[in-house]
C-alpha cells in the first residue's frame, strides 16, 4: 500500500486525526479576514447566481432526456431554496443539480430509495472521518471528474451542433474558452455580456411597428348625416394609425420615431396631409427610458406640425403609463389625447375635423378620456 501511495495510485493518508465535528470548531467570526472576504465576493455572487440559474436550465433539460413531462420548475426552485438555506445554516455548500450525474443516476435505475441510501452512506463517511481516504484509489475519484468534463463538453459542443445558430454556437465556444483560460467567474460574466448583446441585436431586428393603416379604412361607428359623412372620408385619410408591439427600447424605438417623422416632415407631408396620428400601445410589453423620451420627442415634433397625437390602449396607471408620465408625455402643452378603444379615437378625430369645417360640434360618446397631466 505504501508503494502504491508513493507512486500516486492511492491517496496519501490524512495527517489529521481530528473528529468529524472539528470542522465546526474552526468557526470563529472574530478572526475573519474581511479584505479576503471582499476579494472573494465576486466569486460568491457568481456562485449564487449560478445556483439560481441552473434549476430552470437543468430541470427541463433533464425532463426532456428522461421523457418526464410533468415538471414544476417553481416547485424545484422552492425546494432548492429550502435545501440551500438549511445547508448554509449547517455550514455546508449550496445544492447543485448536475445534469450528467443525474441522468446517469436515472438511467442506472436510480430511485428515491437509492437517493436516501446515498445520503446515508455520505453521512457514514462523514462520521468515520478522513481515515478511509487513504484506501481510495485516485482513479476512482479522477475518472468521474474527467468523464463529467467530457460529457459536459460533448453536451455543449457536439450535441448543440446544428441546433444553435452560428452566433449562438460561437458564444458557447467563447464561454468555454474564457473559463479554460481565465476562471469560472470570468466565463459566467462573459456569457452574460454576450447574452445581453445577442438579445439587443435579435430584438432590434423585430419591427416595433406591427401595422400601419389610415383612418378611412376603419371609421367610427357613430352615425353621421350623409353630407358630413363625405367630409369625414377626408378626415379618415388625414388620420394615421400605428399599431406598436413588443419591447420598445433604444434599439427598436428608432424605427418608430423615423417612421412618424417620415410622414410629417418634408415632401411626404406636403403630398399627403396628416392631422392625427394614433399610436396603439395595446400590444406593447415594455418601454425603457430611452423609448419613453423618444415619444416625448415625437409629441414635440407633432405639436410643431399641428398634428394631434392620440394614444390608444394604454393603462395610464400601469408601469408603461407611469414611465411615460414621468418623462412628461402627458403634459398639457403636448396635448396628447388618450382613449381606450380605436373607435373612440376615430370618433374624436372626426369631431375635431368637422369643427374645422363649421361650427358643428357633438358631445363625445361616454368613455372617451382626455389627456392626463
Residue, then its C-alpha position, 0 to 999 in steps of 0.5 A: x500500500x505504501x508503494x502504491x501511495x508513493x507512486x500516486x495510485x492511492x491517496x496519501x493518508x490524512x495527517x489529521x486525526x481530528x473528529x468529524x465535528x472539528x470542522x465546526x470548531x474552526x468557526x470563529x467570526x472574530x478572526x475573519x479576514x474581511x479584505x479576503x472576504x471582499x476579494x472573494x465576493x465576486x466569486x460568491x455572487x457568481x456562485x449564487x447566481x449560478x445556483x439560481x440559474x441552473x434549476x430552470x436550465x437543468x430541470x427541463x433539460x433533464x425532463x426532456x432526456x428522461x421523457x418526464x413531462x410533468x415538471x414544476x420548475x417553481x416547485x424545484x426552485x422552492x425546494x432548492x431554496x429550502x435545501x440551500x438555506x438549511x445547508x448554509x445554516x449547517x455550514x455546508x455548500x449550496x445544492x447543485x443539480x448536475x445534469x450528467x450525474x443525474x441522468x446517469x443516476x436515472x438511467x442506472x435505475x436510480x430511485x428515491x430509495x437509492x437517493x436516501x441510501x446515498x445520503x446515508x452512506x455520505x453521512x457514514x463517511x462523514x462520521x468515520x472521518x478522513x481515515x478511509x481516504x487513504x484506501x481510495x484509489x485516485x482513479x476512482x475519484x479522477x475518472x468521474x471528474x474527467x468523464x463529467x468534463x467530457x460529457x459536459x463538453x460533448x453536451x455543449x459542443x457536439x450535441x448543440x451542433x446544428x441546433x444553435x445558430x452560428x452566433x449562438x454556437x460561437x458564444x458557447x465556444x467563447x464561454x468555454x474558452x474564457x473559463x479554460x483560460x481565465x476562471x469560472x467567474x470570468x466565463x459566467x460574466x462573459x456569457x452574460x455580456x454576450x447574452x445581453x448583446x445577442x438579445x439587443x441585436x435579435x430584438x432590434x431586428x423585430x419591427x416595433x411597428x406591427x401595422x400601419x393603416x389610415x383612418x378611412x379604412x376603419x371609421x367610427x361607428x357613430x352615425x353621421x348625416x350623409x353630407x358630413x359623412x363625405x367630409x369625414x372620408x377626408x378626415x379618415x385619410x388625414x388620420x394615421x394609425x400605428x399599431x406598436x408591439x413588443x419591447x420598445x427600447x433604444x434599439x427598436x424605438x428608432x424605427x418608430x420615431x423615423x417612421x412618424x417623422x417620415x410622414x410629417x416632415x418634408x415632401x411626404x407631408x406636403x403630398x399627403x396631409x396628416x392631422x392625427x396620428x394614433x399610436x396603439x400601445x395595446x400590444x406593447x410589453x415594455x418601454x425603457x427610458x430611452x423609448x419613453x423620451x423618444x415619444x416625448x420627442x415625437x409629441x414635440x415634433x407633432x405639436x410643431x406640425x399641428x398634428x394631434x397625437x392620440x394614444x390608444x390602449x394604454x393603462x395610464x396607471x400601469x408601469x408603461x403609463x407611469x414611465x411615460x408620465x414621468x418623462x412628461x408625455x402627458x403634459x398639457x402643452x403636448x396635448x396628447x389625447x388618450x382613449x381606450x378603444x380605436x373607435x373612440x379615437x376615430x370618433x374624436x378625430x372626426x369631431x375635431x375635423x368637422x369643427x374645422x369645417x363649421x361650427x358643428x360640434x357633438x358631445x363625445x360618446x361616454x368613455x372617451x378620456x382626455x389627456x392626463x397631466 
